[in-house]
Amino acid sequence: MLQQLKVSPVEFWFDKDIFVDGLTALRNLYSFDGILISLHGHDPDWRKQIVKIAKGENGESVYWKNGDVTYFPYDELPEYHPGKQISKPSFQDFEPDSLPERISFIPVSQGIEFAIHPEHAYDVFVDIADKAREHSIHGEITSPFDYFLNLFGHQEALLGLIDDPEKCHRILQRYTDGIKELATGMCEHGVDAIKISSPFSGSGFISRKFYREFVLPYERQLAEGIRARGVHVYAHVCGAIDDRLEDIVDSGVSGIECLDPPPLGNVELADAKRRIGHRAFIKGNIDSVNVLLYGSRDDVFRDAMQRLQEGMPGGGYILSTACSVAPHVPRENMLVLHEVVEKYGWYRND
């Protein structure tokens, strides 16, 4: 996104107005059908927390008043460097009821937590609607399982699933209740759909048994609550998910993305269509690395046409990439997807 927009990564990340303008510009640039709002709750006074911003050849470094430093490369996700060592709580000693009832941050990646300003939690949705109401607007929430992993660190959290599952369930339920409140606010601010980001729910990370016990019941609560408000909800699960496609749909979601194909994942689109295409929409399956990044325009065209041939019969397929888009994917390759959809991706009434 940053390479296409040519804006300061720090400002794009923290400044709500620049973020809104950037998302709408990207939608126009690529003719996307909608806009996904992955960050919300921007603090209008974020600059007051900063000592300085140092701009370098490859990125920008933010020096915070609390001693932390965040490095923003021009072509990658930010890197967080705390000013002092941060200790994760001990799972054994942790009391689930000590978790706050309200969710105050989004666990982004690489230790970064994007703070949600309680008085401005949904401002970005209002502004996006003003600029792009004719397009589909999606919100994003993060799976309770992600918050659980973020709380203790992956190793201790995963051991906790084995050592004390009852405590894990209490923690997961606490997070679920808070996330439901966030999702309710998005529904009240006019989103058309909400994405549940659940990147650690694939078989490369947890077994199907553990998925059914520690992920499915809580994401089902989120899906049911959102759909009860007349808003669609879909699951984003990365990597190898072939063994749990039916389970994901059982959560009550309207659809699934991103169906990573081999070698990124293990989902074959034709097989997924046969198994779950009658129960939920399916979105994705274009290899973001070997096709979009390393392939030619002709390669992208052929792959996109193959996805349409396998996904379109009977309806319910959305042409899209597998998980994420590598920073250096040529713009021309991405534009091929819109060209294919406009020419070949229309359903006929007869």
Buried (B, 14 or more C-beta within 10 A) or exposed (E): BBEBBEBBBBBBBBBBEBBBBBBBBBBEBBEBEBBBBBBBBBBBEBEEBBEEBEEEEEBBBBBBEEEBBBBBBBEBBBBBEEEEEEEEEEBEEBEBEEBEEEBEBBBBEEBBEBBBBEEBBBBBBEBBBEBBEEBBBBBBBBBBBBBBBBBBBEEBBBEBBEEBEEBBBBBBBBBBBBBBBBBBBBBEBBBEBBBBBBBBBBBEBBEEEBBBBBBBBBBBBBBBBBBEBEBBBBBBBBBBBBEBBEBBBBBBBBBBBBBBBEEBBBBBBBEBBEBBBEBBBBBBBBBBBBBBBEBEEEBBBBBBBBBBEBBBEEEBBBBBBBBBBEBEBBEEBBBBBBBBBEEBBEEEEE
